Amino acid sequence: MKSLDRKTEIITIAAKLFKEKGYSAVTMRDIAQAMDIKAASLYNHIKSKQEILVLIIIEIAEEFTKVMNEIMLSDETCIQKIEKVIQLHVDITVRDSDALASLNADWMHLADAELAYFIKMREEYEENFRKIIMKGIADGELKKLNPEVIIFSIHTTLRTLYLWYGKKKSLNASVLKSNMTQVLLHGIV
Amino acid sequence: MKSLDRKTEIITIAAKLFKEKGYSAVTMRDIAQAMDIKAASLYNHIKSKQEILVLIIIEIAEEFTKVMNEIMLSDETCIQKIEKVIQLHVDITVRDSDALASLNADWMHLADAELAYFIKMREEYEENFRKIIMKGIADGELKKLNPEVIIFSIHTTLRTLYLWYGKKKSLNASVLKSNMTQVLLHGIV
């Protein structure tokens, strides 16, 4: 249990450092220093910077994948499914914006197998989101607009939310969720 | 006139190279090579890479500023003003996505006076956009939603459009404009 907590602490501190300085510029020594421990102690808990990156990115990517799969299997309407996707992004952004920053900026530093696994998860996620939108249009739940424009505008807003949220922490999660759902689904007019 | 055309060609080719390799990695020699001329000839038209960057970024920033100022001075409704802002972004994206990529990725490489001028234009632009949204909410033209969420979602969609449009060139400008206006103003439901 103690060791698990220590791992969480390493990941949290490393994600913050990766965001501030970029993955490549951060050393294991920097991470140890930020935790106020010796570099040798750090290696008792974790093998390498690469292992930390895998823990940060793959964990978040698996969470997106798991919740998206649940959404896809549910009997809900397309609109309800989109609402769930928006909630998922807001929840992870509010809880873990440093890790999301690392996922967006540093995923290309993952090594072979993990990189392939990450890209596969991302592609499936995007494919599932596309299916929801296409079905929503086909069933008449969504307006007959160009699906690419819909997918892009919702996706880019949710994907860049962590950049903006870092500066607006005063907004609480439930206010953000309800306003984001209104703006993205029902518009501002 | 001949010289002006040459300058446009330099800017067009340099913006493409900056996008592909990043501003710092591109040399005047690379630009000359891509134009199939000698580096010495390039210097007949332009003093430095920095001068090219200024031409690319400041020209686009001044265009955004000029059109935004016209929009602010007009008697139109807030909704019409937002429509004009969306049109402006789509027009510049469709016409000049390489230059927009350079503006977004390389603005911090501008030297002192131009950097300050660029930041001032950007801040005024964002301030004007905020005024339109705040007035729209105050006048009851827009829904009473959190203005920060509205501003962020529209702004991030328009700002990242060039990244997406590069891959979707098949979409023509007027279809993109009308669909983007629908999605951002009136929603997808």
HADDOCK unambig.tbl for C-alpha pairs under 7 A between the chains (distance, minus, plus):
assign (segid A and resid 141 and name CA) (segid B and resid 189 and name CA) 6.63 0.50 0.50
assign (segid A and resid 142 and name CA) (segid B and resid 188 and name CA) 5.60 0.50 0.50
assign (segid A and resid 142 and name CA) (segid B and resid 189 and name CA) 4.69 0.50 0.50
assign (segid A and resid 143 and name CA) (segid B and resid 188 and name CA) 5.49 0.50 0.50
assign (segid A and resid 143 and name CA) (segid B and resid 189 and name CA) 5.71 0.50 0.50
assign (segid A and resid 145 and name CA) (segid B and resid 179 and name CA) 6.22 0.50 0.50
assign (segid A and resid 146 and name CA) (segid B and resid 179 and name CA) 6.48 0.50 0.50
assign (segid A and resid 149 and name CA) (segid B and resid 179 and name CA) 6.75 0.50 0.50
assign (segid A and resid 149 and name CA) (segid B and resid 180 and name CA) 6.50 0.50 0.50
assign (segid A and resid 150 and name CA) (segid B and resid 183 and name CA) 6.54 0.50 0.50
assign (segid A and resid 153 and name CA) (segid B and resid 157 and name CA) 5.51 0.50 0.50
assign (segid A and resid 156 and name CA) (segid B and resid 157 and name CA) 6.21 0.50 0.50
assign (segid A and resid 157 and name CA) (segid B and resid 153 and name CA) 5.49 0.50 0.50
assign (segid A and resid 157 and name CA) (segid B and resid 156 and name CA) 6.21 0.50 0.50
assign (segid A and resid 157 and name CA) (segid B and resid 157 and name CA) 6.26 0.50 0.50
assign (segid A and resid 179 and name CA) (segid B and resid 145 and name CA) 6.20 0.50 0.50
assign (segid A and resid 179 and name CA) (segid B and resid 146 and name CA) 6.48 0.50 0.50
assign (segid A and resid 179 and name CA) (segid B and resid 149 and name CA) 6.75 0.50 0.50
assign (segid A and resid 180 and name CA) (segid B and resid 149 and name CA) 6.51 0.50 0.50
assign (segid A and resid 183 and name CA) (segid B and resid 150 and name CA) 6.55 0.50 0.50
assign (segid A and resid 183 and name CA) (segid B and resid 187 and name CA) 6.99 0.50 0.50
assign (segid A and resid 184 and name CA) (segid B and resid 187 and name CA) 6.02 0.50 0.50
assign (segid A and resid 185 and name CA) (segid B and resid 187 and name CA) 5.00 0.50 0.50
assign (segid A and resid 185 and name CA) (segid B and resid 188 and name CA) 5.34 0.50 0.50
assign (segid A and resid 185 and name CA) (segid B and resid 189 and name CA) 5.83 0.50 0.50
assign (segid A and resid 186 and name CA) (segid B and resid 186 and name CA) 6.20 0.50 0.50
assign (segid A and resid 186 and name CA) (segid B and resid 187 and name CA) 4.24 0.50 0.50
assign (segid A and resid 186 and name CA) (segid B and resid 188 and name CA) 6.24 0.50 0.50
assign (segid A and resid 186 and name CA) (segid B and resid 189 and name CA) 5.82 0.50 0.50
assign (segid A and resid 187 and name CA) (segid B and resid 183 and name CA) 6.98 0.50 0.50
assign (segid A and resid 187 and name CA) (segid B and resid 184 and name CA) 6.02 0.50 0.50
assign (segid A and resid 187 and name CA) (segid B and resid 185 and name CA) 4.99 0.50 0.50
assign (segid A and resid 187 and name CA) (segid B and resid 186 and name CA) 4.23 0.50 0.50
assign (segid A and resid 187 and name CA) (segid B and resid 187 and name CA) 3.76 0.50 0.50
assign (segid A and resid 188 and name CA) (segid B and resid 142 and name CA) 5.61 0.50 0.50
assign (segid A and resid 188 and name CA) (segid B and resid 143 and name CA) 5.49 0.50 0.50
assign (segid A and resid 188 and name CA) (segid B and resid 185 and name CA) 5.33 0.50 0.50
assign (segid A and resid 188 and name CA) (segid B and resid 186 and name CA) 6.23 0.50 0.50
assign (segid A and resid 189 and name CA) (segid B and resid 141 and name CA) 6.64 0.50 0.50
assign (segid A and resid 189 and name CA) (segid B and resid 142 and name CA) 4.69 0.50 0.50
assign (segid A and resid 189 and name CA) (segid B and resid 143 and name CA) 5.72 0.50 0.50
assign (segid A and resid 189 and name CA) (segid B and resid 185 and name CA) 5.82 0.50 0.50
assign (segid A and resid 189 and name CA) (segid B and resid 186 and name CA) 5.82 0.50 0.50
